[in-house]
Amino acid sequence: MIRVVLTDIEGTTSSISFVHEVLFPYAAEHMAEFVKEGVADNPAIREQLDVVAAQSGQPADAVDKLVEVLLDWIREDRKETSLKALQGMLWEQGYQKGAFKGHVYADAAEYLTHWHDRGLRLYVYSSGSVKAQKLIFGFSEYGDLTPCFSGYFDTRMGPKKESASYQNILDELGLEPVTVLFLSDIEAELEAAEAVGIKTAWLVREGSLPVTDRPVMRDFSEVDAVLKVR
């Protein structure tokens, strides 16, 4: 019986275009100013820059060079944990200033609330940092949805296309895999979750449906039908 829903964000609860057309451009536009103004007195920024320096081979005190690395990573959509952490800090400012609200599909907002009220435990697993995950739901177009969730996971668990990452989540929560349903729009992620026994649902919100033996769902109302029979 499914007792836990683990969900991806991009393409699942939220539009991919929001991330690529709103959040990433905002980070690219403001990253240099954010880092240069905050590095001297914000230990969290300094800590992440040190990681960027170690990963890129640039000197830790060469802030301009490190900013160039970060901007390159944004353009490449790199899943570097240090970049995601800095983006999360920067986006928090944007949300608080009202520069944008987190996009969440209407059906996702409805059913996340409904599932929480039914007693299901809800978790997020996304390549975006935990901070960024909380922001998109905390400042969503439908208000603060964070009370729906019991926890959040990011790339600290490992890459989303590797089965070990899902086992790490199971171990962290002390769950049996058959009690978990993972929602994603990426088939390779579903396959990785299935490799450790987790149940899955494939969300394909836009475009033609793929030719596959795997059940494909357009929105969370169809996922809800699956939850009711499992």
C-alpha positions in Angstrom: 0.0 0.0 0.0 1.3 3.4 -0.9 1.9 5.6 2.1 4.5 8.0 0.8 4.6 10.1 -2.4 8.0 11.3 -3.5 7.8 13.9 -6.3 10.1 15.6 -8.7 9.5 19.3 -9.4 10.4 20.4 -13.0 7.9 19.0 -15.4 6.0 17.2 -12.6 4.6 19.7 -10.1 5.9 22.8 -11.9 6.5 24.0 -15.4 10.0 23.4 -16.9 9.7 26.8 -18.6 9.4 28.6 -15.2 12.8 27.3 -14.2 14.5 28.0 -17.5 12.7 31.2 -18.5 12.3 32.9 -15.0 14.7 31.4 -12.4 17.8 30.7 -14.4 17.8 34.1 -16.2 17.3 35.8 -12.8 20.2 34.0 -11.4 22.4 34.8 -14.4 21.5 38.4 -14.3 22.1 38.9 -10.5 24.7 36.3 -9.6 27.8 38.5 -10.0 26.3 41.3 -7.9 25.0 38.9 -5.3 28.3 37.1 -4.8 30.5 40.1 -4.9 28.4 42.0 -2.4 27.9 39.1 0.0 31.1 37.2 0.0 32.8 39.4 2.6 30.1 39.1 5.3 28.1 36.1 4.4 29.8 32.8 5.5 27.3 30.7 3.5 28.3 32.4 0.3 32.0 32.1 1.2 31.6 28.4 2.0 30.0 27.7 -1.4 32.6 29.7 -3.3 35.3 27.6 -1.7 33.6 24.5 -3.1 33.4 26.2 -6.5 37.1 27.0 -6.3 38.0 23.4 -5.4 35.8 22.0 -8.2 37.0 24.4 -10.9 40.7 24.8 -10.0 40.3 28.6 -9.6 41.9 30.4 -6.6 39.5 30.8 -3.8 40.1 34.6 -3.6 39.6 35.1 -7.4 35.9 36.1 -7.0 35.6 37.4 -10.6 36.9 34.1 -12.0 34.5 32.1 -9.7 31.6 34.2 -10.9 32.5 33.3 -14.5 32.5 29.6 -13.6 29.1 30.0 -12.0 27.7 31.7 -15.0 29.1 29.0 -17.3 27.5 26.4 -15.1 24.1 28.2 -15.3 24.4 28.2 -19.1 25.3 24.5 -19.1 22.5 23.6 -16.6 25.1 21.9 -14.5 23.8 20.0 -11.4 26.6 21.2 -9.1 25.4 21.3 -5.5 27.4 24.5 -4.8 25.7 26.3 -7.7 22.3 25.1 -6.6 23.0 26.4 -3.1 24.0 29.9 -4.3 21.0 30.0 -6.7 18.7 29.1 -3.8 20.1 32.0 -1.7 19.7 34.4 -4.7 16.2 33.2 -5.6 15.1 33.7 -2.0 15.8 37.4 -2.4 13.8 37.4 -5.6 10.8 35.7 -4.0 10.9 38.0 -1.0 11.1 41.1 -3.2 8.1 39.8 -5.2 10.1 39.6 -8.4 8.2 36.3 -9.2 6.1 33.6 -7.6 6.8 29.9 -7.7 4.9 28.1 -10.5 2.9 25.1 -9.5 0.3 23.4 -11.7 -3.2 23.9 -10.4 -3.8 20.1 -10.3 -0.6 19.6 -8.4 -1.5 22.2 -5.7 -4.9 20.6 -5.4 -3.8 17.1 -5.0 -0.7 17.7 -2.9 -3.1 19.4 -0.4 -5.6 16.6 -0.8 -3.0 13.8 -0.3 -1.6 15.5 2.7 -5.1 15.8 4.2 -5.6 12.1 3.5 -2.6 11.3 5.6 0.0 10.5 2.9 3.5 11.6 3.6 4.9 13.8 0.9 8.5 14.4 0.0 10.4 16.2 -2.8 13.4 14.9 -4.7 14.8 17.5 -7.1 18.2 18.5 -8.6 17.5 22.0 -7.2 18.7 22.7 -3.7 16.4 22.0 -0.7 16.3 25.8 -0.2 15.1 26.3 -3.8 12.5 23.5 -3.4 11.1 25.2 -0.3 11.0 28.5 -2.0 9.0 27.4 -5.1 6.4 25.8 -2.8 6.6 28.4 -0.1 6.0 31.3 -2.5 3.8 29.6 -4.9 0.9 31.1 -6.9 -1.4 29.1 -4.6 0.2 30.3 -1.4 2.4 28.5 1.0 2.3 24.8 0.2 5.3 23.8 2.4 3.0 22.4 5.2 2.1 19.6 2.7 5.6 18.2 2.8 7.4 16.1 5.4 10.8 16.6 3.8 13.0 17.5 0.9 15.9 15.8 -0.9 18.4 17.2 -3.4 21.6 16.0 -5.1 23.2 15.3 -1.7 21.3 12.0 -2.0 23.1 11.5 -5.4 22.2 11.9 -9.1 18.6 11.3 -9.9 19.3 8.8 -12.6 21.2 6.5 -10.3 19.4 3.8 -8.2 21.7 4.3 -5.3 20.2 7.8 -4.7 16.8 6.3 -4.2 18.2 3.7 -1.8 19.8 6.5 0.1 16.4 8.2 0.4 14.7 4.9 1.6 17.5 4.4 4.2 17.2 8.0 5.3 13.4 7.6 5.9 13.4 4.0 7.0 10.9 3.0 4.4 10.0 -0.1 2.6 10.2 0.6 -1.2 6.7 -0.8 -2.0 5.2 1.9 0.2 6.6 4.7 -1.9 5.3 6.2 -5.2 7.8 8.4 -7.1 6.5 10.9 -9.6 8.7 12.2 -12.4 8.6 13.3 -16.1 12.0 11.6 -16.8 11.8 7.9 -17.6 15.4 7.3 -16.6 14.7 8.6 -13.1 11.7 6.3 -12.9 13.8 3.3 -13.9 16.4 4.2 -11.3 13.7 4.3 -8.6 12.2 1.0 -9.8 15.6 -0.7 -9.6 15.3 -0.5 -5.8 11.6 -1.5 -5.7 9.9 1.9 -5.6 6.6 2.3 -7.4 6.5 5.0 -10.1 4.2 7.2 -12.1 5.3 8.9 -15.4 4.0 12.4 -15.8 4.0 13.7 -19.4 2.1 17.0 -19.3 2.8 18.4 -22.7 3.3 17.1 -26.3 2.6 13.7 -27.7 2.4 10.7 -25.4 5.4 8.4 -25.8 5.0 4.9 -27.3 5.7 2.8 -24.2 4.3 -0.1 -22.1 4.7 2.1 -19.1 1.5 3.9 -17.8 1.7 7.6 -18.7 -0.3 10.3 -16.9 -1.1 13.8 -17.9 -1.8 15.3 -14.5 -2.2 14.6 -10.8 -5.8 13.6 -11.0 -4.7 10.5 -13.0 -2.0 9.8 -10.3 -4.8 10.0 -7.7 -6.7 7.3 -9.5 -3.6 5.1 -9.2 -3.2 5.9 -5.5 -6.7 4.8 -4.8 -6.3 1.3 -6.3 -2.8 0.6 -4.8 
